[in-house]
Amino acid sequence: MTNSKPQLAQKKRKILGPTGRLLLKAFNWKIEGEIPNLKKMILIGLPHTAMRDAWYALLAVWALDLKINFFGAAWVFTRLPSLFTISKNLDRLGVPWPLWWVQKYLMLKLGGIPVYRTNSKGMIYGAIEEFKELENYILVIAPEAGTEPVTKFRSGFYFLAKGLNIPYVPIEIDFKNRRFKIHQYKYVQGSFEEESDKIINLFKGVEGATRTFKML
């Protein structure tokens, strides 16, 4: 960061920082562009096509010494991913295991915020009120909400950016070129549909882990 007075929410990690940079290099991944030196922002990552996106994203967070918060489905905090749907309850997907409490501790330590999808009414309003009290933060959101193709984004990023009056930063998870490409930050200026169209056009054709980004 070139600013003599950094405002960015950062966390220097003596071991994990160098580890993240080393592993990204070992996996032949790179980071293009810079996270803006701002006190508050939302990072939106696309396309999100596989669970391994989170692994590479975590390495990037460590490599950049960022202090982040992110929303995640409640089951991700205590259960292991599964190829098969075991429960119809959206908060009880995945496979339970004995060390769930360790998993939950680590996820919360990393900045995770569990989202209970069976009872999420008022969640965005509550998050806006909570984040208004913080001096600086980086909130990471995947607008697709999951790894399956979608016909429209979840509106959370839009209402959070608008309600908090903070910019969002589009970031490509580009598996073809093995890179995270950081785009120029933007403030919400139009409707949800208009902002969504801007992002769709920006990411059109980007190759994720399992598919090329496009809206159905």
N, C-alpha and C positions, 0 to 999 in steps of 0.2 A: 504494500500500500504506500502511495507516495505522499499522502497527507501527513503533515508533521504531528497532527493531533488526531489519531485514529478514533473513530466513533463506533466502528464495527464491533459487533458482539463476538469476541474471540475468547479462546481458551487454549493457552499454551500447554502442550502435552510433551513432556520430555521424552517419553518412550513412544506413545502412539502417533505423535506427529511424524517423526522420522520413519516409523514403521509404515504409515499410510503412504508416504512418498516413495519409500522403497518398493512396496508391493505394487503400487500403480505402475512404477517403472518396470517391474518384473513381469507384470501382465500386459505390458506395452500399451497402457492407457495414458492419456494426457489430458490436461485441463487447458482450454483455450479461453482467453479473456480473463477479466478480473471481477471479483465480487465488489460491487460499489461500496465505497467507504461511507456508509450511512448508518444511522442509529437503529433504524427499524425498517424491515422489509420482509417480503414473502418471496421465497424461491419456489418456482413451479417447475417440476421436472417432467419431461416427456421425451419419447413415449415410454410408458411404464407397462412392459409386456411380460415380465417374469420376476420371480422373487429375487433372483440374483442381482437385479438392478439395485436393490437395497444394499447389497454387499459392496458393490463398487462405489455407490454413493457414500457409504460410511467411510471408505478409504479416502475419498475426496474430501470429506468433512475433516478427517484427521489431518490430511496433507495440508489443508488450508488453515488449520488451527481455528476452525469455526465453532462457536457455541450455538447450538440450534435447538429448536423445538419442532416436533412433528406430530401429526395426528396419525393414529393407526387403529385398525379394527381391534376391538378388545381381545379377541381370541389370540391375536399375534403376540400378546404380552405373556401368555401362559401356556400356549399349545404349539405343537410342531406342525408344519405344513403337511398336508396329505393330498394325494392324487384323487382321492375319493371323498365325496361328501358324506360325512357320518351323521351329522345332525342338520335338521332344517332350521334350527335356531341360528341366526346370523352371528350371534355372539359366542357360539359354541362350536365353530368349525375347527378343523384341524384335529390333532391327536393329543389327548392329555398325557402328561408324563410326570414322574416323581419330582424332577428338578424345576417345576414350573415357577417356584418362588425365586430361584436364581435368575431365570429368564426374565421375570417381571422386574426384579431389582435392576438388572442390567439395562433393560429397555427404558425404565424410568430415569436411570442415571444418564442415559444417552440423550434425554430430553423428550422422550415419548409421552404423548397424551392419549390415553385410551378413549376410543369412541364406541359407545354402545349403540349399535345401529337399530336395535329393537326399541330403543327409547332415546332418540336423539333430538327430540323436540326442544327448541330453544338453545341448542348447543352453540350455534354461531353467535347468538346474542350474548351468551354467557362468556364465550371466548373473547369477544370484543371488549366487554367490561373488564375482564381479567388482564388482557394485554395492554389496555389503556394505562394501567398502573405501573407498567414496566418501563424503565428508562431506555433500554436497548434490547433488541432481540432479532433473531432470524427464524422465521417460521417456514418450514418446508412442507409443501403440499403437492400431491400428485392429482391434478384435476380429473383424471380418468377414474380415480378412487380405487381401482383394482387393476388386474392384469388382463382382463378380457376386453375385447373391442367394445366401444360404446357409441351411441348415436349423439350424445351430447355430454359436455363436462358437468361435473358436480359444481354447484354455484358457490361453494364455500370460499374459494380463493377470491372471488369477485366481491362478495359481501364483507369479507374481512378487510380486503384492501380498501374498499370504499368506506366502511364504517370506521376504520382506524386512520384513514387518510394517509396511507403509506404506499410505496411503489411495490410492484411485483417484478421479479427478475426471471425471465424465461431461460431455462437451461436444457439443452439437448442431451439426451442420453443416447449417444450415437455409437451403436455397436459396429457398424461398417467401418468407420474410421477410428474406432476405439478411443472416443474422446467425450469429455463433457465440454460443450460449447456454451459459454456464458454470453447471453445477449444483453443489449442495452435495457436498463430498467424502464418501466412504464408506470404512469399513474392511470387509474381508471378515469376514462373520459366519456364513455358511452354506456349503453345498456349492457346487460350480461351477454346478450346475443352478439352485440357488436364487438365486445372485448374477446369473446370466444372465437369469433371469425378471424380477428387479428392473429390470435395464437395458432389457430388451425392453419392459416396461410403461412405462418412463419415456420411451422414444423412439418408441413406437408412433404412427404417423401423421405423423412428421416427413418433410418432402419434401426429398429429396436432389437432386442435379443431374439424374439420369435416372429416378429412381423414388422412391416413397414407402416408408419403412422398414416392413418387416414380416418376420417369420420364415416361411419356407415350411412 
